[in-house]
Amino acid sequence: MEPHREDPFAFFSWAREHAPVTYVPALGAWMISRYDDVVRVLNDTEAFSSQNALARIDRDNPPEVLEILSAAEPIAPVIVQCDSPDHAPHRLLWRRLFRGARISALKPRMQKIAEELVDAFAGDGHADLVGQFSRPHILRSVCALVGIPEDDHERVAAADWAFLMLLVPNVDVATKKRAAEQYVDHDRYLLDLFDQRRARPADDMLTELVALIDDPDEPFTVADVLMLIRGIFAAGTHTPADAISATLLNTLSDREHWERMLADPSVIPGMIEETLRRDAPHRGLMRITTREIELHGVHLPAGSAIFPMLGSANRDGEHFAEPDAFRPARDGVRTHVAFGHGPHDCIGAHLARTQARIALTVLAGRLPDLHLAADFSPAHYQDWFFWGLDRLDVTWPRAHRDAPTGR
């Protein structure tokens, strides 16, 4: 996959036509590339299991890493690693935590975060919108949702990096050891926050989670809640941040789209949705076959690792007309699988869409004359789970830095 990191779509197109089920040594898995097949895999949890499809941090790491992790709290499985019946109570809890009323109450804070970020660079005439806007906007929004103190955002971002490094198989031992040390330290940090909420409850997710732990009638343990919080940051920061950055690139690359967004901010959700389809930020998650399966003439024994490629499915011409084109008004755009599909579809999709809409509305209103920097060339960061821009360099005339929001 490495040679195709910058532009995987030519390879995806070839695979859909010639090898819709193809073994990728770098993944150690069979890549599924067609839309209908990806939807089938994601829906059929009986044949394609999530149980232990990802690495178990406390099992699938080198001995010297496991020794460091022995100082951590017991390590529960991530929700995306669970099948029924274990999956159902955890999913219900996630739905409760991400209820619409909580997200609506957070909107003014999201708006304020976006405004503050723009304030920090509006007078410069140039910025990297990935590092200075998209990523910090999402990180700070999720921290506000959970109840992480304002001063600890970067610490939480480092802990999220460590968590993902421990899940990825092809990372060197030295990096994994450093990640394990951060993982253990983050356990202690979160446990201290739990104690703070017991002493001083607040109107946030942390307080609700602590109440769950302390309620003998609830089935959730400290280990479950620690992993849930890690899952919120792993699942809830990368995809929306990358979607914001990619939407900006798509619209700034074609001024017609950008000008339409300025004239009518109501089109912004369609721009985001088409970006999610065309440039899916989340690659996919593994599944394991529970029995022998034949797919497109390929025999898959029980226990085979399967990797449904969301970005490939979203550019399948059998499902989307002119799949490589950026067409925000296309019919059926929300049938994309950027947020997954079936029993494990993304519970935080509504939050991600809300974050992206607010961020883009603020940025377009404040800096309507944004342009891509003359020397900017898109490059994507290297990650096992995600595909997104490493930076996004833009410029604008300083005279327009104070344009009113919502122009």
C-alpha positions as CSV (number, residue, x, y, z in Angstrom):
1,M,0.0,0.0,0.0
2,E,2.9,2.4,0.6
3,P,3.5,3.3,-3.1
4,H,-0.2,4.3,-3.3
5,R,-0.3,6.4,-0.1
6,E,-0.6,9.8,-1.9
7,D,-3.1,8.6,-4.6
8,P,-4.5,5.2,-3.8
9,F,-7.4,5.6,-6.2
10,A,-5.8,4.3,-9.4
11,F,-4.9,1.1,-7.5
12,F,-8.5,0.9,-6.1
13,S,-9.9,1.2,-9.6
14,W,-7.7,-1.5,-10.9
15,A,-8.6,-3.8,-7.9
16,R,-12.3,-3.3,-8.3
17,E,-12.1,-4.3,-12.0
18,H,-9.5,-7.0,-11.9
19,A,-9.0,-8.3,-8.4
20,P,-12.0,-7.3,-6.1
21,V,-10.6,-9.6,-3.5
22,T,-6.9,-9.3,-3.4
23,Y,-4.3,-10.2,-0.8
24,V,-2.1,-7.3,0.4
25,P,1.0,-8.5,2.2
26,A,1.6,-5.1,3.9
27,L,-1.8,-5.6,5.6
28,G,-1.6,-9.3,6.1
29,A,-5.2,-9.3,4.9
30,W,-7.5,-9.7,1.9
31,M,-8.6,-6.2,0.6
32,I,-12.2,-5.9,-0.4
33,S,-12.6,-3.1,-2.9
34,R,-16.2,-3.1,-4.4
35,Y,-19.0,-1.2,-2.8
36,D,-21.5,-4.1,-2.6
37,D,-18.9,-6.5,-1.2
38,V,-17.8,-3.9,1.4
39,V,-21.4,-3.4,2.5
40,R,-21.9,-7.2,2.7
41,V,-18.8,-7.6,4.9
42,L,-19.8,-4.8,7.2
43,N,-23.3,-6.1,7.6
44,D,-22.7,-9.8,8.0
45,T,-21.2,-10.0,11.5
46,E,-21.9,-13.8,11.6
47,A,-19.5,-14.6,8.7
48,F,-17.2,-11.6,9.1
49,S,-16.4,-11.1,12.8
50,S,-15.0,-8.1,14.6
51,Q,-14.0,-10.2,17.6
52,N,-10.2,-9.8,17.9
53,A,-10.0,-8.6,14.3
54,L,-7.7,-5.8,15.6
55,A,-4.6,-6.4,17.7
56,R,-5.2,-6.8,21.4
57,I,-2.9,-4.3,23.1
58,D,-2.3,-6.7,26.0
59,R,-1.6,-9.7,23.8
60,D,-0.3,-8.8,20.4
61,N,2.7,-6.7,21.3
62,P,6.4,-7.6,21.9
63,P,7.3,-9.0,25.4
64,E,9.2,-5.9,26.4
65,V,6.1,-3.8,25.6
66,L,3.8,-6.1,27.5
67,E,6.1,-5.8,30.5
68,I,5.6,-2.0,30.5
69,L,1.8,-2.4,30.0
70,S,1.6,-4.7,33.0
71,A,1.6,-1.6,35.1
72,A,-1.6,-0.3,33.4
73,E,-5.1,-0.9,34.6
74,P,-6.7,-4.1,33.1
75,I,-7.1,-3.6,29.3
76,A,-10.6,-4.1,28.0
77,P,-11.4,-4.7,24.3
78,V,-12.3,-1.7,22.0
79,I,-15.9,-1.6,21.0
80,V,-15.0,-2.2,17.4
81,Q,-13.5,-5.5,18.5
82,C,-16.7,-6.9,19.9
83,D,-19.5,-9.0,18.4
84,S,-22.9,-9.6,19.8
85,P,-23.9,-10.1,22.6
86,D,-20.9,-8.2,24.0
87,H,-21.3,-5.4,21.5
88,A,-24.9,-4.3,22.3
89,P,-24.5,-2.9,25.8
90,H,-21.4,-0.9,24.8
91,R,-23.1,0.5,21.7
92,L,-26.1,1.5,23.8
93,L,-23.8,3.3,26.2
94,W,-22.0,5.1,23.3
95,R,-25.4,6.2,21.9
96,R,-26.4,7.6,25.3
97,L,-23.1,9.5,25.7
98,F,-23.4,11.0,22.2
99,R,-27.1,11.9,22.5
100,G,-28.3,14.8,20.4
101,A,-29.0,17.1,23.3
102,R,-25.4,16.9,24.5
103,I,-24.1,17.7,21.0
104,S,-26.5,20.6,20.6
105,A,-25.4,22.0,23.9
106,L,-21.8,21.9,22.7
107,K,-22.4,23.9,19.5
108,P,-21.7,27.4,21.1
109,R,-18.4,26.0,22.4
110,M,-17.5,24.6,19.0
111,Q,-18.2,28.0,17.5
112,K,-16.1,29.8,20.1
113,I,-13.2,27.4,19.5
114,A,-13.3,28.0,15.8
115,E,-13.4,31.7,16.3
116,E,-10.4,31.6,18.7
117,L,-8.4,29.6,16.3
118,V,-9.0,32.0,13.4
119,D,-8.2,34.9,15.7
120,A,-4.8,33.4,16.4
121,F,-3.7,33.6,12.7
122,A,-6.1,36.0,11.0
123,G,-3.6,38.8,10.9
124,D,-0.8,36.7,9.4
125,G,-2.0,36.4,5.9
126,H,-1.0,32.7,5.7
127,A,-1.6,29.5,7.7
128,D,-1.4,25.8,7.7
129,L,-5.1,25.0,8.1
130,V,-4.4,21.4,9.2
131,G,-2.1,22.2,12.1
132,Q,-3.6,25.6,13.0
133,F,-7.3,24.9,12.4
134,S,-8.7,21.5,11.5
135,R,-6.8,19.3,14.0
136,P,-7.0,21.7,17.0
137,H,-10.6,22.5,16.4
138,I,-11.6,18.9,16.6
139,L,-9.3,18.0,19.5
140,R,-10.5,20.9,21.6
141,S,-14.1,20.2,20.7
142,V,-13.9,16.5,21.8
143,C,-12.0,17.5,24.9
144,A,-14.8,19.9,25.8
145,L,-17.4,17.2,25.1
146,V,-15.6,14.7,27.4
147,G,-14.6,17.2,30.1
148,I,-10.8,17.3,29.6
149,P,-9.2,20.4,31.1
150,E,-8.3,23.1,28.7
151,D,-4.5,22.9,29.5
152,D,-4.4,19.1,28.8
153,H,-5.3,19.0,25.1
154,E,-1.8,18.3,23.8
155,R,-1.3,15.6,26.5
156,V,-4.5,13.9,25.3
157,A,-3.3,14.1,21.7
158,A,0.0,12.4,22.6
159,A,-1.9,9.7,24.5
160,D,-4.1,9.1,21.4
161,W,-1.0,8.7,19.3
162,A,0.4,6.1,21.8
163,F,-2.8,4.2,21.8
164,L,-2.9,3.9,18.0
165,M,0.8,2.9,17.9
166,L,0.1,0.0,20.2
167,L,-2.7,-1.2,17.9
168,V,-0.6,-1.2,14.7
169,P,1.5,-4.3,14.1
170,N,4.3,-2.8,11.9
171,V,5.8,-0.3,14.4
172,D,9.3,-0.7,15.7
173,V,9.8,-1.9,19.3
174,A,11.4,1.3,20.5
175,T,8.3,3.3,19.4
176,K,6.0,0.8,20.9
177,K,7.9,0.9,24.3
178,R,7.6,4.7,24.3
179,A,3.9,4.4,23.5
180,A,3.4,1.9,26.3
181,E,4.9,4.2,28.8
182,Q,2.6,7.0,27.7
183,Y,-0.4,4.6,27.8
184,V,0.4,3.7,31.5
185,D,0.9,7.4,32.3
186,H,-2.5,8.3,30.7
187,D,-4.2,5.6,32.8
188,R,-3.0,7.4,35.9
189,Y,-4.1,10.8,34.5
190,L,-7.6,9.6,33.7
191,L,-8.0,7.9,37.1
192,D,-7.0,11.2,38.7
193,L,-9.7,12.9,36.7
194,F,-12.2,10.3,37.8
195,D,-11.4,11.2,41.4
196,Q,-11.8,14.9,40.7
197,R,-15.2,14.3,39.2
198,R,-16.3,12.3,42.3
199,A,-15.3,15.2,44.5
200,R,-16.6,17.9,42.2
201,P,-19.2,16.6,39.6
202,A,-19.6,18.7,36.4
203,D,-22.0,18.7,33.5
204,D,-19.8,16.6,31.3
205,M,-19.3,13.1,30.0
206,L,-16.6,12.3,32.5
207,T,-19.0,12.8,35.4
208,E,-21.5,10.5,33.7
209,L,-18.9,7.8,33.2
210,V,-17.7,8.0,36.8
211,A,-21.3,7.5,37.9
212,L,-21.5,4.4,35.8
213,I,-18.4,2.9,37.3
214,D,-19.6,3.6,40.8
215,D,-23.2,2.2,40.2
216,P,-23.3,-1.5,41.3
217,D,-26.3,-2.0,39.0
218,E,-24.3,-1.0,35.9
219,P,-22.2,-3.6,34.1
220,F,-19.3,-1.3,33.2
221,T,-15.9,-1.5,34.8
222,V,-13.1,1.0,35.2
223,A,-11.3,-0.9,32.4
224,D,-14.3,-0.5,30.1
225,V,-14.5,3.3,30.7
226,L,-10.8,3.8,30.2
227,M,-11.0,2.1,26.9
228,L,-14.2,3.9,25.9
229,I,-12.4,7.3,26.5
230,R,-9.5,6.2,24.4
231,G,-11.9,5.0,21.7
232,I,-13.6,8.4,21.7
233,F,-10.4,10.2,20.9
234,A,-9.1,7.6,18.4
235,A,-12.4,7.5,16.5
236,G,-13.6,11.0,17.1
237,T,-10.6,13.2,16.2
238,H,-8.9,12.0,13.1
239,T,-11.9,11.5,10.7
240,P,-13.6,14.9,11.2
241,A,-10.3,16.8,11.2
242,D,-9.3,15.1,8.0
243,A,-12.7,15.7,6.5
244,I,-12.5,19.4,7.2
245,S,-9.1,19.7,5.7
246,A,-10.1,17.7,2.6
247,T,-13.3,19.7,2.1
248,L,-11.2,22.9,2.2
249,L,-8.8,21.4,-0.4
250,N,-11.6,20.4,-2.6
251,T,-13.4,23.7,-2.5
252,L,-10.3,25.9,-2.7
253,S,-9.0,23.9,-5.6
254,D,-12.1,24.9,-7.6
255,R,-13.1,28.4,-6.8
256,E,-16.6,27.8,-8.1
257,H,-17.3,25.5,-5.1
258,W,-15.7,28.0,-2.7
259,E,-17.7,30.9,-4.0
260,R,-20.9,28.9,-3.9
261,M,-20.1,28.1,-0.2
262,L,-19.5,31.8,0.5
263,A,-22.7,32.9,-1.2
264,D,-24.9,30.2,0.5
265,P,-23.5,28.5,3.6
266,S,-26.4,26.0,3.5
267,V,-24.5,24.1,0.8
268,I,-21.6,23.4,3.3
269,P,-23.1,20.1,4.5
270,G,-23.3,18.8,0.9
271,M,-19.6,19.8,0.4
272,I,-18.7,17.9,3.6
273,E,-20.7,14.8,2.5
274,E,-19.2,14.6,-0.9
275,T,-15.7,15.0,0.6
276,L,-16.5,12.1,2.9
277,R,-17.5,10.0,-0.1
278,R,-14.7,11.0,-2.5
279,D,-11.9,11.2,0.0
280,A,-12.9,8.9,2.9
281,P,-10.6,9.7,5.8
282,H,-11.0,6.3,7.5
283,R,-9.5,3.4,5.6
284,G,-11.5,0.7,7.3
285,L,-11.3,-1.9,10.1
286,M,-10.4,-5.6,9.9
287,R,-12.8,-8.5,10.0
288,I,-12.1,-12.2,10.5
289,T,-13.9,-14.9,8.5
290,T,-15.7,-17.3,10.9
291,R,-16.1,-20.0,8.2
292,E,-14.9,-20.9,4.7
293,I,-16.2,-18.3,2.2
294,E,-15.8,-17.9,-1.5
295,L,-15.9,-14.4,-2.9
296,H,-15.4,-13.6,-6.6
297,G,-13.7,-17.0,-7.1
298,V,-11.3,-16.5,-4.2
299,H,-11.4,-19.2,-1.5
300,L,-11.1,-17.6,2.0
301,P,-10.5,-20.1,4.8
302,A,-12.0,-19.6,8.2
303,G,-9.8,-17.2,10.2
304,S,-8.8,-15.1,7.1
305,A,-8.2,-11.4,7.8
306,I,-10.5,-9.2,5.6
307,F,-10.0,-5.4,5.1
308,P,-13.0,-3.7,3.6
309,M,-11.6,-0.5,1.9
310,L,-14.1,2.3,2.5
311,G,-12.3,4.7,0.2
312,S,-12.5,2.3,-2.7
313,A,-16.1,1.4,-2.1
314,N,-16.9,5.1,-2.2
315,R,-15.5,5.5,-5.7
316,D,-17.2,2.4,-7.1
317,G,-18.7,3.5,-10.5
318,E,-21.3,0.8,-10.2
319,H,-22.8,2.8,-7.2
320,F,-21.7,6.4,-7.8
321,A,-21.8,8.1,-11.2
322,E,-18.5,9.8,-12.2
323,P,-17.1,8.6,-8.8
324,D,-13.8,10.5,-9.1
325,A,-15.5,13.9,-9.6
326,F,-16.3,16.3,-6.8
327,R,-20.1,16.8,-7.2
328,P,-21.6,18.1,-3.9
329,A,-25.2,18.0,-5.2
330,R,-25.0,14.4,-6.4
331,D,-28.0,12.1,-5.6
332,G,-27.5,9.4,-3.0
333,V,-24.3,10.9,-1.6
334,R,-25.2,9.8,1.9
335,T,-25.1,6.2,0.9
336,H,-21.3,6.4,1.2
337,V,-19.6,4.2,3.7
338,A,-17.1,6.8,5.1
339,F,-18.6,6.2,8.6
340,G,-18.8,2.5,8.1
341,H,-22.0,0.5,7.7
342,G,-24.2,-1.9,9.6
343,P,-23.9,-2.8,13.3
344,H,-20.5,-1.0,13.7
345,D,-21.3,2.2,11.8
346,C,-20.0,5.3,13.5
347,I,-22.0,6.5,16.5
348,G,-20.2,9.8,16.4
349,A,-21.2,10.6,12.8
350,H,-23.6,13.4,13.8
351,L,-21.0,15.0,16.0
352,A,-18.4,14.8,13.2
353,R,-20.7,16.4,10.7
354,T,-21.7,19.2,13.2
355,Q,-18.0,19.9,14.0
356,A,-17.1,20.2,10.3
357,R,-20.1,22.4,9.4
358,I,-19.4,24.8,12.2
359,A,-15.6,25.0,11.5
360,L,-16.1,25.6,7.8
361,T,-18.9,28.2,8.3
362,V,-16.6,30.2,10.7
363,L,-13.5,30.0,8.5
364,A,-15.3,30.9,5.3
365,G,-17.1,33.8,7.0
366,R,-13.9,35.2,8.6
367,L,-11.5,34.6,5.7
368,P,-13.5,34.6,2.4
369,D,-10.5,35.4,0.3
370,L,-8.6,32.2,1.2
371,H,-6.4,30.7,-1.6
372,L,-4.1,27.8,-1.7
373,A,-0.5,28.9,-1.3
374,A,1.2,29.1,-4.7
375,D,3.8,26.5,-3.8
376,F,1.4,24.1,-2.0
377,S,1.4,20.5,-3.1
378,P,-0.9,18.0,-1.2
379,A,0.8,15.3,0.8
380,H,-0.8,12.8,3.1
381,Y,0.4,11.5,6.4
382,Q,1.3,7.9,7.0
383,D,-1.1,6.0,9.1
384,W,-2.5,2.5,9.3
385,F,-6.1,3.5,10.0
386,F,-6.5,7.0,8.5
387,W,-5.8,8.9,5.3
388,G,-5.6,12.7,5.5
389,L,-3.6,15.8,4.6
390,D,-0.4,16.4,6.4
391,R,-0.8,20.2,6.0
392,L,-2.8,22.7,4.0
393,D,-1.0,25.9,3.2
394,V,-3.2,28.9,2.4
395,T,-2.9,32.7,2.0
396,W,-5.3,35.6,2.0
397,P,-5.1,39.4,1.8
398,R,-4.7,40.8,5.3
399,A,-7.2,43.5,4.7
400,H,-10.0,40.9,4.7
401,R,-9.1,39.1,7.9
402,D,-12.0,40.6,9.8
403,A,-14.9,39.6,7.4
404,P,-18.0,38.9,9.5
405,T,-18.9,35.3,10.2
406,G,-21.7,33.9,7.9
407,R,-21.0,36.2,5.0
